């Protein structure tokens, strides 16, 4: 469509730099002042100063007993996910993943030769994981449980009670917990947030984080994983990750230069999350637009910039989420991802990425209302 000259509003990908979000000055200065330090290969786990800054960050979040040697800086959480799953699971193994689920994790599970088993997150409980469903799906093949908190695609922040219940299952069944927390600096409304490894220090856990979203540098591919295992339970897995890290020599050293400065600069991130800040105002514009549409329900996100609304299939003529998304694209030139793209098939849902300016996202929601009115039964 774009090749033919059609302008498409892309509400499908979380890429803030494409919507006018600027590079924080702290990041710009760190890159400019230390560029020469990134000329040689660095440690396969990452630059020492960067790993120390990451260690201090997670210690400040309540994680105990970690050192810089427990941290691997990767080319985004994408590479970290691939490394950990290739080291942790294999053929005949299973891993519990949330539904809805960010597809990075399910795809990496398939590539590792294992089987993804999806547990349900409950929209009627603020998208918290269904503990009974998790427990019912653990068996002798299960190796790990993945938590995505704050969540993509729902924007949910899990309750401490839910996290502790998952910890109990992990302890009972001798499972590793993988906790994707890359949106932990984008929590809004003073919502309480707990890092899993901080509240469950006796559960072997690998925590994933990065700067792509909080500091608007997706293209820097700056992510990491942190091993936390009280009794060395993850030593063999860490050895596997070390071999994979050595295989690719090191992560991008140039972008690692900005990690200490970025983690020391939370002001630029917080400014986006309060009234008047872009993410706050864009969420407001999106929700106000959806509130005007009969037949659309949603759970307001408490973090990140995603919503996962439901379309009442009894009121509209869509055959599926895919059908809805394709017709919305071709009739209104707005691109969203259908819920099936996140391993969700209970009802018709789609993910909205709330990154355009408030006026643009408000117009998109008005276009959605007009579009849906045309498709009412």
C-alpha positions in Angstrom: 0.0 0.0 0.0 2.8 2.4 0.8 4.6 1.6 -2.4 1.4 2.7 -4.2 1.5 6.0 -2.3 -1.0 5.2 0.4 -0.1 6.6 3.9 -0.6 3.9 6.5 -0.8 4.7 10.2 1.2 1.9 11.9 -0.3 1.0 15.2 1.3 -2.4 15.0 4.9 -2.0 16.2 6.4 -0.5 19.4 9.0 1.7 17.8 8.9 5.1 19.5 11.6 6.7 17.3 9.3 6.4 14.3 6.8 8.7 16.0 8.9 11.7 16.9 10.2 10.5 20.3 13.7 12.0 20.7 17.0 10.6 21.8 17.6 11.6 25.5 20.5 14.0 25.9 22.1 11.7 28.5 22.4 9.0 25.9 23.6 11.3 23.2 26.4 12.7 25.4 27.5 9.3 26.6 27.8 8.0 23.0 29.7 11.1 21.8 32.1 11.2 24.7 33.1 7.6 24.9 32.9 6.4 21.3 36.6 5.5 21.0 36.2 3.0 23.9 34.0 0.8 21.7 36.6 0.2 19.0 37.9 -3.2 20.2 35.9 -6.3 21.2 34.7 -6.1 24.8 34.1 -8.9 27.3 31.7 -11.5 25.8 29.3 -10.7 28.7 29.4 -7.0 28.0 31.5 -4.0 29.1 32.4 -3.9 32.8 31.0 -0.5 33.5 27.7 -1.3 31.8 27.3 -4.6 33.7 28.1 -2.8 37.0 25.4 -0.2 36.2 22.9 -3.0 35.4 23.8 -4.8 38.6 23.3 -1.7 40.6 20.0 -1.1 38.9 18.6 -4.5 39.7 20.0 -4.4 43.2 18.1 -1.1 43.6 15.0 -3.0 42.5 15.4 -5.4 45.4 17.3 -8.3 43.7 19.9 -9.7 46.1 23.0 -11.8 45.7 23.9 -10.8 42.1 27.2 -9.6 40.7 28.2 -8.1 37.3 29.3 -11.6 36.3 25.7 -12.7 36.5 24.8 -10.3 33.7 25.0 -10.8 29.9 24.5 -7.8 27.6 23.0 -8.8 24.3 21.9 -7.4 21.0 18.4 -6.7 22.4 16.3 -9.0 24.6 15.6 -10.9 21.3 19.2 -12.3 21.3 19.0 -12.9 25.1 15.8 -14.9 24.6 17.3 -17.0 21.9 20.5 -17.7 24.0 18.6 -18.6 27.2 16.1 -20.9 25.5 18.8 -22.7 23.4 20.7 -23.3 26.7 17.7 -24.3 28.8 15.3 -26.3 26.7 15.4 -28.8 23.9 13.5 -31.6 22.2 10.7 -33.2 24.3 10.9 -30.2 26.8 8.0 -27.8 27.4 7.9 -24.3 28.6 4.8 -22.4 29.9 4.2 -19.2 28.1 1.4 -16.6 28.7 -1.5 -16.2 26.4 -1.6 -13.6 25.0 2.1 -13.8 24.4 4.7 -11.7 22.7 5.7 -13.9 19.7 9.5 -13.6 20.3 9.2 -16.1 23.1 7.0 -18.7 21.3 9.1 -18.5 18.2 12.4 -18.9 20.1 10.8 -21.9 21.9 10.0 -23.5 18.5 13.6 -22.8 17.2 15.0 -24.4 20.3 13.1 -27.6 19.4 10.8 -27.5 22.5 7.0 -27.1 22.8 5.3 -23.9 24.0 2.4 -24.6 26.3 0.2 -21.5 26.8 -1.4 -20.6 30.1 -4.3 -18.1 30.2 -4.1 -14.5 31.4 -7.5 -13.3 32.6 -9.0 -10.1 31.2 -11.5 -10.2 34.0 -8.7 -10.1 36.6 -6.7 -7.2 35.0 -5.0 -9.6 32.7 -3.2 -11.4 35.6 -2.1 -15.0 34.9 -4.7 -17.7 35.8 -2.9 -19.6 38.5 -5.1 -22.6 38.3 -4.5 -22.9 34.6 -0.8 -22.7 35.1 -0.9 -25.4 37.7 -3.0 -27.7 35.5 -0.5 -27.5 32.7 2.7 -28.4 34.5 4.0 -31.9 33.9 7.2 -33.9 33.9 8.3 -32.2 30.6 7.9 -28.6 31.9 11.2 -26.9 32.4 10.3 -23.2 32.9 7.6 -20.6 33.3 7.8 -17.3 31.4 6.4 -14.1 32.9 6.0 -11.0 30.8 5.5 -8.2 33.4 4.7 -5.5 32.5 2.9 -7.3 29.8 3.0 -7.0 26.0 0.4 -7.0 24.5 -2.0 -6.1 27.3 0.0 -3.4 29.2 -0.9 -5.2 32.5 1.2 -5.0 35.7 0.8 -8.3 37.7 -0.1 -8.2 41.3 2.4 -9.2 44.0 0.0 -11.9 45.1 0.0 -13.4 41.6 3.8 -13.4 41.3 4.1 -15.1 44.7 1.7 -17.8 43.6 3.7 -18.4 40.5 6.8 -18.6 42.7 5.2 -21.3 44.8 4.4 -23.4 41.7 8.0 -23.0 40.5 9.4 -24.1 43.9 7.0 -27.1 44.1 7.8 -28.3 40.6 11.4 -27.3 40.4 11.0 -24.9 37.5 13.0 -22.0 36.3 11.3 -18.6 36.0 12.1 -16.4 33.1 10.9 -12.8 33.8 10.7 -10.4 30.9 10.6 -7.0 32.6 11.7 -4.6 29.8 8.8 -2.3 30.4 9.4 -1.9 34.2 10.4 1.8 33.8 7.2 2.6 32.0 4.7 1.9 34.8 2.0 4.6 35.2 -0.5 5.8 37.8 1.8 5.0 40.8 0.9 1.4 40.2 2.9 -0.9 42.5 5.5 -3.0 40.7 7.6 -5.9 41.8 10.5 -7.5 40.1 10.0 -11.3 40.3 13.6 -12.1 41.5 13.2 -9.5 44.3 10.2 -11.0 45.9 11.1 -14.7 45.2 14.8 -14.9 45.9 14.7 -18.6 46.5 13.4 -19.4 43.0 16.0 -19.7 40.1 15.2 -16.8 37.8 16.6 -15.1 34.8 15.4 -11.4 34.4 15.4 -9.7 31.0 15.5 -5.9 30.5 16.8 -3.3 28.2 16.7 0.3 27.1 14.8 0.1 23.8 11.5 1.5 25.1 12.3 3.4 28.2 15.0 5.5 26.5 13.7 5.4 22.9 16.7 3.6 21.4 15.2 0.5 19.8 17.8 0.5 17.0 20.6 0.4 19.5 19.6 -3.2 20.3 20.6 -2.8 23.9 19.2 -5.6 26.2 20.5 -7.9 28.8 19.7 -10.9 31.1 20.5 -11.3 34.8 20.9 -14.7 36.4 19.7 -15.1 40.0 20.0 -18.5 41.5 20.5 -18.9 45.2 22.2 -22.3 45.1 23.8 -22.4 41.7 20.9 -24.1 40.1 21.5 -22.2 36.9 25.2 -22.8 36.6 24.9 -25.2 33.7 22.5 -23.0 31.9 24.8 -20.0 32.4 27.7 -22.1 31.0 25.6 -22.7 27.8 24.9 -19.0 27.5 28.6 -18.2 28.0 29.5 -20.5 25.0 26.9 -18.8 22.8 28.1 -15.4 23.9 31.7 -16.4 23.0 30.5 -17.7 19.7 29.4 -14.2 18.6 32.4 -12.6 20.4 30.5 -9.7 22.0 27.4 -7.6 21.8 27.5 -4.2 20.1 30.1 -2.4 22.2 29.2 1.1 20.8 25.7 1.0 22.3 26.8 -0.5 25.6 28.5 2.8 26.2 25.2 4.5 27.0 23.9 2.0 29.6 25.4 3.7 32.7 24.2 7.1 31.7 20.7 5.9 30.7 20.1 4.0 33.9 21.2 7.1 35.8 18.7 9.2 33.9 15.1 8.3 34.8 13.9 11.8 34.5 13.4 11.6 30.7 11.4 8.4 31.1 9.2 9.7 33.9 8.4 12.8 32.0 6.5 10.7 29.4 4.3 9.0 32.1 2.7 11.9 33.9 -0.1 14.2 32.9 1.2 16.3 30.0 3.7 13.6 29.0 3.3 11.9 25.7 2.6 8.4 26.8 0.1 9.5 29.4 -1.7 11.8 26.9 -1.7 9.3 24.1 -3.2 6.7 26.4 -5.9 9.2 27.4 -6.7 10.0 23.8 -6.9 6.3 22.9 -9.2 5.3 25.8 -11.5 8.3 25.4 -11.9 7.3 21.7 -12.6 3.7 22.6 -15.1 4.7 25.3 -17.3 6.2 22.5 -17.6 2.9 20.7 -20.5 0.5 21.6 -19.2 -3.1 21.3 -15.6 -2.5 22.2 -14.2 -3.4 25.7 -10.7 -3.0 27.1 -8.7 -3.1 30.3 -6.7 0.1 30.7 -3.0 -0.5 30.5 -0.9 0.3 33.6 2.4 0.2 31.8 4.0 0.4 28.4 2.0 1.8 25.5 -0.2 -1.1 24.5 -3.9 -1.9 24.7 -5.6 -5.2 23.8 -9.3 -4.4 23.2 -12.1 -6.8 22.5 -14.6 -6.5 19.7 -18.0 -8.0 20.5 -18.4 -10.5 17.6 -22.2 -10.6 18.2 -22.5 -6.9 17.1 -20.2 -6.9 14.1 -19.8 -9.0 10.9 -16.2 -10.0 11.2 -15.3 -13.6 10.9 -12.1 -13.4 12.9 -9.6 -11.1 14.4 -7.6 -11.4 11.2 -10.6 -10.4 9.1 -11.2 -7.4 11.3 -7.5 -6.2 11.1 -7.3 -6.6 7.3 -10.6 -4.8 6.6 -9.6 -2.0 9.0 -6.3 -1.7 7.2 -7.8 -1.5 3.7 -10.8 0.7 4.5 -9.1 3.1 6.9 -5.3 2.7 6.3 -4.6 1.8 9.9 -2.5 -1.2 10.7 -3.0 -3.2 13.9 -2.1 -6.8 14.9 -5.0 -9.2 15.4 -5.1 -11.0 18.7 -4.2 -14.3 17.1 -0.8 -12.9 16.5 -0.3 -13.1 20.2 -1.6 -16.7 20.7 -5.1 -15.5 21.7 -8.2 -17.0 20.2 -10.9 -16.8 22.8 -12.5 -13.8 21.2 -11.8 -11.0 18.7 -9.1 -8.8 20.0 -6.3 -6.6 18.5 -3.3 -4.7 19.9 -3.1 -1.0 19.6 0.3 0.6 19.9 -0.3 4.1 21.4 2.7 5.9 20.0 1.4 8.6 17.6 0.7 12.1 19.0 -2.6 12.4 20.8 -4.3 14.1 17.9 -3.3 11.4 15.5 -4.3 8.6 17.8 -7.7 10.3 18.6 -8.3 10.5 14.8 -7.5 6.8 14.5 -10.0 5.9 17.2 -12.7 8.1 15.5 -11.9 6.3 12.2 -12.3 3.0 14.1 -15.7 4.1 15.4 -16.9 5.0 11.8 -15.4 1.7 10.5 -17.2 -0.4 13.1 -20.5 1.4 12.6 -20.3 0.3 9.0 -19.8 -3.3 10.0 -22.6 -3.6 12.6 -25.0 -6.5 12.1 
